[in-house]
Structure formats: C-alpha cells, structure tokens
C-alpha cells in the first residue's frame, strides 16, 4: 500500500528521500530511524514511556486508562473532560482544509477528532513511537483524513512550517527531553499557526512538590511549573499565549508569529 499523497507533501525529503517506497501494510507509516538509532531511543526511554509500549495497555487506554488517570489529575472535572477534544479543536483553530499534527497520539482518540474537523480536504497526522498504540489507532480511530506515523517526537520527519496546527497531549511529562518536542512543534507550524499542549502541573506547596519529584520522578514522570511552558513560548517569540489549569493538569496554547 503506498504512502498517502497528503502525507508525502508534508515530509522532509532529506529525512525521507524516497517516501513512495515506504510500506504501510501495518496501517501506519513507520518512519522511526532504524538500527543503532532505534536501539538508542529504546535504551533512553523512561519506565513511564516503556509502559506505553505494553500491548495490554493500548486496548484500555482510550476508554479506561486515560479517563481514570486524567479525570483524577483534573480534580474529577467531568464537564471539561467530556468537552476536551472539542475545546482543543477550537484552540488550534482547525477548519476544513487544515493540516494538523498530533504528537504522541496514542490510540488516536484526538487525531480522529481532528480529522473530522479538517475534513474533507485537510489531514490530521497522528504520530507515536508505540507500536501497540498505533495498531490500536488504525483499528479504532481510522478516518479518511487521518494518517498515523511511527516517528520520534524529538526528530520528526516533516518539513518546516508544513502544518497549520500542532498538539502534544498527555506526553511531555513522560519524555526525557520534553523541550526538544516543543521545539519540533514550533518548527513544524507555519507562521500564524497554533500550538496546544497538555501536561502536568507541579503543586504550589513545597512539601507536596518534593514528594511529587521524589516519587513520580522515579518512574520518569515529571511535574512542570506553571510558568515553564508559557515562559518558553514567550522566549521563542510566540504570541497569544494562554493557559488553563484543572487540578494538576495544565493546557497551554500559543500562536507562531507571522513573518
């Protein structure tokens, strides 16, 4: 099965010189670097990241694991949880014809919603490193305007400024180098494009914060300060920066300035 033309137009030909030769018999496009680089990526994964590779997690992630975990972290704000995907579509400014990348897409529950929003002519690209998650995505969140890709979020195989919007939800706190992923989101979005992230928020109380760092840090899960991403976006020249906080979860949205 050939790589969809909509995806080929977005790829960085330096990293993927012959995209038409890539097979997607699995239902997703595997563009993860091979041999030594793939092995190095696996060796540097945290315990939390390795958990996402566990085959039995993918089938329960969308309807059990994520709702239970995120709702608890959000302070059981059910109303927000139910409207989370629609609010993200609005925050990203998605409309028919848009191109959007969903980094660390998991089983594709946000990617498929994005695909609905950009139909009939746009494309939503869901990217993850986990084979079980991508297999689940192509089974349960397939959409004519969604394409799933296996790739490293710190070195994404797409051209500069080829997306109208980019998101990374519920993953930056698992990644050893989260700001490399953020840099990639900024690189991939066109001037005037939107970026949305959802990640953790450290407690305001020193005793609790110390416990979070000690206990959660042992698993590779990181708690971010409220200003970590707003300050970073501002330092990178982004504008229209906003933040929403629910429990120990924060959403940060920003716009890449027009040239």
N, C-alpha and C positions, 0 to 999 in steps of 0.2 A: 504494500500500500504506500503510495507516495506521500511526502510531506505536503500538507495543505498549502496552497499558494498564498493564503493570507498570512501564514507563519513565515514563509520564505522571505517575504517582503520586509519582515521585521528583524531578520537575523543579521548578525555581524559576519560578513563573509571572510574576515580574517580568522575568526574562530571556527566558523563552519564553512569552509571553502566550497564544499560540494553538497549542499543540503538535499538535493534531489536524490542522492544516493542513500540517504538515511532511511531505514525501515521503521515503520510504526505498526508492525504486526501485533504488538502488545496493546495497541490502542493509544499509546502515548509516545512522544518522540524522546528518545534517550540521547541527550547531548552532554551527559556528565563526562568529564575527562577520564580517559582510560588509564590502565596500568598503574604506574607509580603514583600519579596524582590522585587517582581514585582511592588507592590504598592509604595515602597520606590523609585524605579527607576523612576516611573512616577512623583512623587512629586518633584524630583530634576531636572526634565527637564526644560530647559530654554524655553522662548517664541519661539525662533527660532526652537528648537527641536520639540516643540509641533506643530508647523506649518507643519512639515514633516509628522505628523500623520493625517493631514486634508485630507479626502477622495477625494476631488476635485482637490488636487494638483497632485497626482500621475499620472492621465491621461495626464496632460500637462507638466509634469516635463521634460521628455527627449527631446521633440521636441519644447518646447516653453519657459518654466521657466528657465531651465539650460542654453540653448543657449543665451537667452536675458541677464540673470544675469552675466554669466561667460564672455561673449563677452564684456560687458560693463566693467567689472573688468579687463579684459585683454587689455583694450585700443582698443577694436574692431579689434584685430588681427585675422582676419578671417582665414588666411592660417594656423596659429598654431592651432586654434580651430578645423579645419577640420582634421588635422593630429594628434590630441591629443592622441587618443586611440592607433594608430599605434606606436607613439613615446613611449608610456608607455609600450607597449609590448616589444619594444627593450630595454628600460631602465631596465625592470625587467628580461631581458634575457630569456623570455619564448620560449619554443620549444616543439615539440611533446613529450608527456610523463611527462611534468612538472606538479607540484601541486602548485596552487596559491590561495590565499585568498584575496578577495576584501571586505574590511571592510567599512561599511556604503555604501553599493552598490546601494541604492535607487531602481529604477526600472530595474536595471541590464544592463544598456547600456554598461558599461565597462566589466562586468562579462561575457556577451555573446561574446564579442570580445576576451577576454582572453581564453574562452572555445574553440573558433576557433583555436587560436594559439597553444593550448596544445593537440588538437586532433591528433590522435584518441584514445590515451591511457591515457592522463592526465586528470586532473579535476580542474575546477575553482569553488571555493566556494564563493558565494555572501552572505554576512551577513548584516543584518539590523535589527533595532528594530521596524520599522514601518510596521504594518500590511498592510495598503493600498499600500505602496511601494512594498512589497513582492508579494502581489496579482498581481500587475501590472507586476512585473518581470516575474512571471511564465506564464503570458498570452502573453507578447510581446517579451520577451527575453529568451524564453525557448531554451535549446540546450542540445543534448545528453551528453555533457561533462560539463554541468553546474548544480550545486546543490545550492539551496537557503535555507538559515538557518536564523531563528529568534533568535538572541542572543544579549547580552550586550557586546559592544566593549571593555569595561574595564575589562571584565572577560570572555574571550572566551573559549568555552568548547572543546578545541583541545589540543593535546599533544605538548610537547616541540619539536621544530625542525622538524615538520612534513611537512612543506611547503618549496618549492623551492623559493617562492617569496611571497611578501605581499604588499598590497597597501591600502591607505586610501585617497580618493579624495573628496574635497569639503565638509568636515565634521568636521575636527578638530576645526575649529573656532566656531562651534556650541556647542561643548561638554564642560561641566563644568570642566572636568579633562582630558584634551587632552593628557597629557604626560603618563597617565595610558594606553591609547590606543596605544601610540607609544611603550611603554614597552611591550605590548602584541604582537605587530608586531615583535619586536626584538626576543621575546621568541619563537614565532611560526616558525621563519625562521631557516632553517638548517645552519650550518657553510658554508660560501661561497655563501649563498643565498642573494637575492636582496630585497631591500625595497624602495618603492616610495610613497611619499606623495604630495598632492597638497593642499595648504591652502592660507590664506590671508597674505598680507604684509603691515605693517604699513607705513604711509607716512614718508618721510625723514624730512618733515617740521613740527616744533613743534606746530604751530597753527592748522594745519590740523590734526595732530596726536591727539591733545587734543580734537578736535571736533569728530573725529572717536571714541575715547574712550568714550566720553560722550553720543553721540547719538546712536552709534551701540551697545555700552555696555549695554544700557537699554534693548535691545532685546535679550541679551545673546550672541551676535556675537562679537568675539574677533579678534583684529588685532595683528599679531605677528611681532616681529622684524626680520630682515633678518638673524640674527645670532642665533635665538632661537633654530632652529632645527639642523643646522649644528654643533653648539657647543654641543648640547645634544647628537647627534650621535657620535661625536668625544669623548665625555666624557664616552660613553658606549662602546668605543673600536671599533666602526665601521670604515670601510676604504672606499676608492674610493668615497668620499663624493663629490657630485656636486650639483649645484643649478642653476635653470633657473628662470628668472623673466620676467613677462609680466604684465605691469600695476601694479595693487595691488594684483596680484596673484604670488605665488612662488611655484616651484616644487623642491623638494629635494630628491635626490637618494643616496643610500649608500649600502655597502656590509657588511654582517656579517662576521667577520674574521674566517678563517678556524682554527680549533683547532690544 
